[in-house]
């Protein structure tokens, strides 16, 4: 079967375009926001509170987003979220460009942005089976990841240059504009798939929906074992790479080079997506989880020897491994979770995976102040390795077989 077979479906093309445009703009957002805060106060702790506020609110609302995504057309949520995100990012850009930004204002807008993103994230993650037939899900997941990472490869170095040359405010403005474009693409997705959704019984109330999603989540050991490990890994990565990474870059090799370090990681992810598209292994989840181990390399390098070329090489290897996991995870979820509950299970996955992220983001600065940035980064790398070992300790993660289960999934695509 052709690796490009998913592109024959109009709905998938709109989904791919909308998510890729979003990724292009979002490559600007973390770089621009990080250096906007550092320009404002120079404090890693302030940066941690700004990015952490978004994550806290995002986690708080994502379960509700999962319920909405299983109740109504997913494209409607995606369009509304994109429009709201465009407005919040435009407000942040205006504050930075007019030199009226304050940390409380940035925290507030980050929280609003996290909320609107949470309402659409489960829909965005679970809509793919409605756009292509089941036999090409793995190829479709890999194509989405390749395009997302390709957009990020273009965006990250461009963001570094824009931030270095004209300032972080313009980088955030680019992100706002791309959200507006993605809203148009998701409107096209809605027209292509109509009101299509997996068949499901009538639901009486939100709590019943949440209980149904939770029952599906906790009944699968492979699912909650990986999510628990991901919570620890994301805490380490968020505090180490997202908060302390820009601080180390600012003190050593510079902002422009930091954009190229981020781009190197996404180049590795593009290569990883090409590999994953053709990959044929029976224990796909086990293989993908093992491939998470190199993701600790950039943390160890930042903490011990932050040399640009070593970080670029480490980022390439880390991205290659991460992408094997990402495609394996999405494909496994789509194969083994009932389609009418997929968005809610995705929302529990997101909550569990990211619930500890703001802890890492908000504590990295104070810990680095007390113990030193280098020691904190090396500790974060060790914590990430430990989290992957924990995932692999589950027999279900090691033995789950790749391939569609016996139950019919035809209702997910028509």
Buried (B, 14 or more C-beta within 10 A) or exposed (E): EEBEBBBEBBBBBBBBBBBBBBBBBBBBBBBBBBBBBBBBEEBBBBBBBBBBBBBBBBBBBBBBBBBBBBBEBBBBBBBBBBBBBBBBBBBBBBBBBEEEBEBEBBBBBBBBBBBBBBBBBBBBBBBBBBBBBBEBBBBBBBBBBBBBBBBBBBBBBBBBBBBBEEBBBBBBBBBBBBBBBBBBBBBBBBEBBEEBBBEBEEBEEEEEBBEBBBEBBEEBEBBBBBBBBBBBBBBBBBBBBBBBBBBBBBEEBEBBBBBBBBBBBBBBBBBBBBBBBEBEEEBBBBBBBBBBBBBBBBBBBBBBEBBBEBBBBBBBBBBBBBBBBBBBBBBBBBBBBBBBBBBBBBBBBBBBBBBBBBBBBBBBBEBBEEEEBBBBBBBBBBBBBBBBEBBBEBEBBBEBEBEEEEEEBEBBBE
